[in-house]
Amino acid sequence: MQVSNILMNRKSFIWLVSPSIIFLLIIQIYPSLYSFYLSFGKIKGGQYSFTGLKNFTRLLNNSDFYESLARTGIFTFSFLLACIGIGLILALLLSRCTKFTTLYMTIIFVPMVLSEVVGGTMWRWMFQQSFGLVQAFLNPFINNVSILSKPWGAMAIVIAASVWKQLAFTALLFLGALQTVPKELFEPAALDGATRSDMFWKITWVIIRPTVLLASIMTTIRGINALGLILATTQGGPGASTMTEAVLLYRTAWQFGRFGDAAALSVVMFLINITLGIVYIRLMRES
């Protein structure tokens, strides 16, 4: 009787999870495998032909690849540092706040629920030379120079817009982690003469460190693969100053029609994501 119940439970479990597995196969695994398949060939006239490693060789000999890789590193590092730092500060402030916490969290979450196209368009309009509100405020201090037209300015705007949209996620993770820190640990530390800084680094930080690493890996991967907000804000310009790896992939595939080269680039980006993920996971295990 028990054996039959176990078998029935297993069948029920399989039937319950099968729609999710099928959905995952369709939207995740199949496109990934197809990208690997495309990376070793080219499509011409609707026909696929195998080319071996030519796509990867051409990619590694392309200066645009290395330039976009450097921009991706600058963007991702700045994005990660700002999201983790500001998110932790916001979480600490909200954890001590007893009034209007719900209102503050709602305000912080507004950017997260907006689409990337809406958010990017809004940031682009704020820095338009003729009617941008932020640009109009800054004009007297920067001699009417359009920030959006400068390479450094465009990158700064893209980073700020990305942090603005991602901040709610990291702040919520850190706020949840801070609420798991036992309050009774602080009283003995205070009696021993520990300062607030000592209590944060020796108690709070030790407990929330796994959450910080989790937020770091998710933010890093999001930064490497950022596309929609950059396209909506600068379209990779001016020139190629904000053309990250994801933007280069988009242009290679959908503007120039070189799907084999784009697939090779996607494989390289996949390997970068996997490598960083393994590093973060090892750090989490050691924490």
C-alpha angles and dihedrals in degrees: 000000000000091000092053091049091051091050091048091050091050092050091048090049092050092050091048096050098036095086090054092047092049091048090050091050091052100046102030119017100037095050090047093051091044090053090054088050093050093047090069096052147022136244118227125166089355091301125115119222126184114241102169115215096343093109091053092045091051091047094051090049093051115101090204089065094057093042092051090046090056091049090049090053093050093046095045095045093049091043092050095046094049095044094049096041099043092037091055092048091050091048091051091050093047092047089059094042115100099177132056092003091141091051092050092048091049091053091049092048096053094086092049094058094049118093118250091244092055093044094046093047091050092052091047091052092049089060099041110130096227104040109003113130096211092042091051090052093050097043096089090053099045101037094254093298113159106238092199091059094056120084093226091045095050091050091048091050092049091049092047092048092049092049090047090056098042099041096088091059096054093040091053092049092050093045090054091048093049090054090060093059107107109240092209090071092069098058097064090043091052090049089053089056099256115160124226089258091053092048092050097050098037099039115013097037093047091054098043096040094098089053091049090052091048091051089046095055093046092047092046093052090046090051094050092050097039110137119133098059093046093050092048093048107038107351086228094303172149084086102319098318094122098029102126125179092273092051091047089051091051093049094045093052107033104026101037100024095229096140095164092056091045091050090051089052090049090054091052090049089048091054091049091051092047092049093050090045092055091049092051093046091053090050090051091052091052093048 
